[in-house]
C-alpha cells in the first residue's frame, strides 16, 4: 500500500508572527491564505496558512495535526473579540494603577478566537519577577467565564506590537513589516561595516541594537577576509604605505604612502609588506655549498 505523502503547513497566529508547523496531510486542497483551527499547548487557536511544505522540503519530526478549516462563523467571532482587546487593555492598566502595581507595562490584550482565553502581554525594564497575583485575581473577577493569562515579552517584541516609525525614518519598522523572528545582534556587526558606534545611530526604538545591522553583515565579513586590516603595511604600485581605511564592498583600501599621499587601491594591486620582505630575504640568502648569493646551483639555504 503506497504511503500518503506528508504535507506540513506553516501557520502564523499574528499578521507578521512567528511561523509554526502543523501536519496538514488530512486536509484536502489547503492553500496559503486559508484559515485553520489547530491544537497548541495553550489550547485551540485560529491561524493563517503562510505556506505548505511537502516531500523533501517538509521539516522532519512529529507535528500536531491541523484540526480543520475555520468556519465563517469562527472568523466573524475572532473579529468581534479582537474589537474588545483595546477595552480589556485599558481596563487592566486601570486596575494595575489602582492596585499600585509598578515596574511593569501592560502592552496589549489578545483574545482567543472564541473568547475563551484572554492573554495580557506585559513588559518590564529589569529581569526581576513582579508579583501579579493581585492583578490576576481582580481581572478574573472583572472578566468572568474567560481564562486570564499574563505573558511577559522582551523589548523587541513590544516595539513590534506597538509598530510606528523606525529610527531610520521608515514609516513602519522592519519588525512590524516582515521580521517573523529576531536574530542575535552584536556590536561587532556595526564595527565590521564601519558604522559609527554612537548609540543614537545603532539603537532602534526598542532600545536594543537595530535589527538591520545583520542585513549586510555577511557581505562585509566575507569581503574583509580578502583585504588587509587597518594599520597593516602593504606594497602598492606607488610604493610602500599603511592601510588607513578599508572599503569592503568596493574591494579596495585607502593607503597612506610614505610621502603622505592617500591613494585608493584595489585588492589586486597590493601585496602584504611582510610577505614581500620574506621573499626578498630568501632570494638574497647565500648558497649552502658555494656561500654566494649570486650562485645559480640551486642549493639555496631554506
C-alpha positions as CSV (number, residue, x, y, z in Angstrom):
1,X,0.0,0.0,0.0
2,X,1.5,3.3,-1.0
3,X,2.2,5.7,1.8
4,X,0.5,9.1,1.8
5,X,2.9,12.0,1.2
6,X,3.1,14.1,4.3
7,X,2.2,17.8,4.0
8,X,3.3,20.3,6.6
9,X,1.5,23.7,6.9
10,X,3.4,26.8,8.0
11,X,1.0,28.7,10.2
12,X,1.1,32.1,11.9
13,X,-1.3,33.4,14.5
14,X,-0.4,37.1,14.1
15,X,-0.1,39.1,10.8
16,X,3.8,39.1,10.9
17,X,4.1,36.5,13.6
18,X,6.4,33.6,14.2
19,X,5.9,30.5,12.0
20,X,4.8,27.2,13.5
21,X,4.5,23.9,11.7
22,X,1.5,21.5,11.7
23,X,0.7,18.3,9.9
24,X,-1.9,19.1,7.2
25,X,-1.9,15.7,5.4
26,X,-5.5,15.0,6.2
27,X,-6.8,18.4,5.0
28,X,-7.6,18.4,1.2
29,X,-6.9,21.4,-1.1
30,X,-5.3,23.5,1.6
31,X,-3.5,26.6,0.3
32,X,-1.7,29.7,1.6
33,X,-4.1,32.3,2.9
34,X,-6.6,29.7,4.3
35,X,-7.6,29.9,8.0
36,X,-7.5,26.8,10.1
37,X,-8.1,25.6,13.6
38,X,-5.1,23.9,15.3
39,X,-4.4,22.4,18.7
40,X,-1.5,24.0,20.6
41,X,0.0,23.8,24.1
42,X,-2.2,26.7,25.1
43,X,-5.4,25.2,23.6
44,X,-7.1,25.6,20.3
45,X,-6.0,28.5,18.1
46,X,-7.1,30.0,14.8
47,X,-4.2,30.7,12.4
48,X,-3.5,31.6,8.8
49,X,-1.7,29.2,6.5
50,X,1.5,31.0,5.3
51,X,2.7,28.2,3.1
52,X,2.8,24.4,2.6
53,X,5.8,22.1,2.6
54,X,5.9,18.6,1.2
55,X,8.2,15.8,0.3
56,X,11.9,16.6,1.0
57,X,11.1,20.1,1.9
58,X,8.8,19.1,4.8
59,X,10.5,19.7,8.2
60,X,11.4,16.4,10.0
61,X,9.9,15.4,13.3
62,X,6.4,14.9,14.5
63,X,3.9,17.8,14.3
64,X,0.5,18.3,15.8
65,X,-2.3,17.9,13.1
66,X,-4.4,20.7,11.7
67,X,-7.8,20.0,13.2
68,X,-9.9,21.6,10.4
69,X,-10.6,24.7,8.3
70,X,-12.0,27.6,10.2
71,X,-15.7,28.3,9.6
72,X,-17.0,31.7,8.5
73,X,-18.7,32.0,11.9
74,X,-15.4,31.5,13.7
75,X,-13.8,34.2,11.5
76,X,-16.5,36.6,12.5
77,X,-16.2,35.7,16.1
78,X,-12.4,36.4,16.0
79,X,-13.0,39.9,14.6
80,X,-15.6,40.5,17.3
81,X,-13.3,39.5,20.1
82,X,-10.4,41.5,18.6
83,X,-12.5,44.6,18.7
84,X,-12.7,44.2,22.5
85,X,-9.0,43.9,23.1
86,X,-8.3,47.6,23.5
87,X,-11.1,47.9,26.1
88,X,-9.5,45.0,28.0
89,X,-6.1,46.6,27.8
90,X,-7.3,49.9,29.2
91,X,-9.2,48.1,32.0
92,X,-6.2,46.1,33.0
93,X,-4.0,49.2,33.1
94,X,-6.5,51.0,35.3
95,X,-6.7,48.0,37.7
96,X,-2.9,47.8,37.9
97,X,-2.8,51.6,38.8
98,X,-5.4,51.2,41.5
99,X,-3.5,48.2,43.0
100,X,-0.2,50.2,42.9
101,X,1.5,47.6,40.6
102,X,4.7,49.3,39.4
103,X,7.6,48.3,37.2
104,X,5.5,46.6,34.6
105,X,3.8,47.8,31.4
106,X,0.6,46.3,30.1
107,X,1.4,46.3,26.3
108,X,-1.8,44.8,24.9
109,X,-4.5,42.2,25.3
110,X,-5.1,39.3,23.0
111,X,-8.4,37.3,22.9
112,X,-8.5,33.7,21.7
113,X,-10.7,33.4,18.5
114,X,-13.7,32.2,20.5
115,X,-13.2,34.4,23.6
116,X,-12.4,31.5,25.9
117,X,-9.0,32.9,26.8
118,X,-7.6,36.4,27.3
119,X,-3.8,37.0,27.4
120,X,-2.3,40.2,28.6
121,X,1.1,40.9,27.1
122,X,3.4,42.6,29.6
123,X,6.9,44.1,29.6
124,X,9.3,45.3,32.3
125,X,12.7,47.1,32.2
126,X,14.5,44.7,34.6
127,X,14.7,41.0,34.9
128,X,13.0,40.9,38.3
129,X,9.8,38.9,38.7
130,X,6.9,41.1,39.7
131,X,4.1,39.5,41.6
132,X,1.0,39.9,39.5
133,X,-1.2,37.7,41.7
134,X,-3.5,40.5,43.0
135,X,-3.9,41.9,39.4
136,X,-4.8,38.4,38.1
137,X,-7.3,37.9,40.8
138,X,-9.0,41.3,40.1
139,X,-9.1,40.7,36.3
140,X,-10.6,37.2,36.8
141,X,-13.4,38.7,38.9
142,X,-13.9,41.5,36.3
143,X,-14.0,39.3,33.2
144,X,-15.8,36.1,34.1
145,X,-16.1,32.9,32.1
146,X,-12.7,33.7,30.4
147,X,-9.3,32.2,31.2
148,X,-7.0,35.0,32.1
149,X,-3.2,34.7,31.4
150,X,-0.2,37.1,31.7
151,X,2.7,36.7,29.3
152,X,6.0,38.7,29.5
153,X,7.8,39.6,26.3
154,X,11.1,41.4,25.5
155,X,11.6,45.0,24.3
156,X,11.9,43.9,20.6
157,X,8.5,42.2,20.8
158,X,7.0,45.3,22.4
159,X,8.3,47.5,19.5
160,X,6.9,45.1,17.0
161,X,3.4,45.1,18.6
162,X,3.3,48.9,19.0
163,X,4.6,49.4,15.4
164,X,5.2,53.0,14.4
165,X,8.1,54.8,12.6
166,X,11.6,53.3,12.7
167,X,14.7,55.1,14.0
168,X,15.9,55.2,10.3
169,X,12.9,57.2,9.2
170,X,10.8,54.5,7.6
171,X,7.1,54.9,8.3
172,X,6.9,51.3,9.6
173,X,9.5,49.4,11.5
174,X,11.1,46.3,9.9
175,X,10.0,44.1,12.8
176,X,6.3,45.1,12.1
177,X,6.6,44.7,8.3
178,X,8.3,41.4,7.7
179,X,10.5,40.1,10.5
180,X,8.8,37.0,11.9
181,X,11.8,36.2,14.2
182,X,14.6,38.2,15.8
183,X,18.2,37.3,15.1
184,X,21.0,37.9,17.6
185,X,22.7,41.2,17.0
186,X,26.2,42.2,18.3
187,X,28.3,45.3,18.3
188,X,30.9,43.6,16.1
189,X,28.4,43.7,13.2
190,X,28.5,47.5,13.3
191,X,32.3,47.5,13.6
192,X,32.6,45.2,10.5
193,X,30.5,47.6,8.4
194,X,32.3,50.7,9.6
195,X,29.2,52.2,11.2
196,X,29.5,54.8,13.8
197,X,29.2,53.3,17.3
198,X,27.2,56.3,18.5
199,X,24.3,54.7,20.4
200,X,21.8,57.0,18.7
201,X,22.8,55.7,15.3
202,X,22.8,52.0,16.0
203,X,20.0,51.7,18.5
204,X,16.4,51.0,17.5
205,X,13.2,52.3,19.0
206,X,13.2,49.3,21.3
207,X,16.4,50.4,22.9
208,X,18.4,47.5,21.5
209,X,20.8,47.3,18.6
210,X,19.0,47.7,15.3
211,X,17.9,44.5,13.5
212,X,19.1,45.9,10.2
213,X,22.7,45.6,11.3
214,X,22.6,41.9,10.3
215,X,21.2,42.5,6.8
216,X,24.6,43.2,5.1
217,X,26.9,41.9,7.8
218,X,27.8,38.6,6.0
219,X,28.7,40.5,2.8
220,X,31.1,42.8,4.7
221,X,32.6,39.9,6.7
222,X,33.3,37.8,3.5
223,X,34.8,40.8,1.7
224,X,37.1,41.7,4.7
225,X,38.6,38.2,4.6
226,X,40.4,39.2,1.3
227,X,41.5,42.6,2.4
228,X,44.3,43.8,4.8
229,X,43.3,45.3,8.1
230,X,43.8,48.9,9.1
231,X,47.4,49.9,10.1
232,X,48.8,47.0,8.0
233,X,51.9,47.8,5.9
234,X,51.4,47.0,2.2
235,X,53.3,47.4,-1.1
236,X,51.5,49.3,-3.8
237,X,52.3,50.3,-7.4
238,X,53.3,53.7,-6.0
239,X,55.4,52.4,-3.1
240,X,55.1,51.2,0.4
241,X,52.4,52.5,2.6
242,X,50.0,51.8,5.5
243,X,46.3,51.0,5.2
244,X,44.2,53.7,6.9
245,X,40.7,52.7,5.6
246,X,39.0,49.5,4.3
247,X,36.1,49.7,1.7
248,X,34.8,46.1,1.7
249,X,32.0,46.5,-0.8
250,X,34.4,48.1,-3.4
251,X,37.2,45.5,-2.6
252,X,39.6,48.5,-2.1
253,X,41.7,50.0,0.6
254,X,42.9,53.6,1.2
255,X,46.7,53.6,1.7
256,X,48.8,56.4,3.2
257,X,52.1,56.4,1.3
258,X,55.5,57.3,2.6
259,X,55.1,60.8,1.0
260,X,51.9,61.3,3.0
261,X,49.6,60.9,-0.1
262,X,46.4,59.0,0.4
263,X,45.5,56.7,-2.5
264,X,42.8,54.1,-3.0
265,X,43.9,50.7,-4.4
266,X,42.1,47.6,-5.5
267,X,43.0,44.4,-3.6
268,X,44.7,43.0,-6.7
269,X,47.1,46.0,-6.8
270,X,48.6,45.5,-3.4
271,X,50.8,42.9,-1.6
272,X,51.4,42.4,2.1
273,X,54.8,44.0,3.0
274,X,55.8,41.1,5.3
275,X,55.4,38.6,2.5
276,X,57.4,40.7,0.0
277,X,60.2,41.2,2.6
278,X,60.3,37.4,3.3
279,X,60.7,36.7,-0.5
280,X,63.5,39.2,-0.8
281,X,65.3,37.8,2.1
282,X,65.0,34.3,0.7
283,X,66.3,35.5,-2.7
284,X,69.3,37.1,-1.0
285,X,70.2,34.2,1.2
286,X,73.7,32.6,0.3
287,X,74.1,29.2,-1.3
288,X,74.8,26.5,1.3
289,X,77.6,25.0,-0.9
290,X,79.4,27.9,-2.5
291,X,78.5,30.6,0.0
292,X,77.4,33.1,-2.6
293,X,74.1,34.8,-3.0
294,X,74.7,35.0,-6.8
295,X,75.2,31.3,-7.2
296,X,72.8,29.5,-9.6
297,X,73.5,26.0,-8.5
298,X,70.0,25.8,-6.9
299,X,71.4,24.9,-3.4
300,X,69.9,28.0,-1.6
301,X,69.5,27.7,2.1
302,X,66.0,27.2,3.3
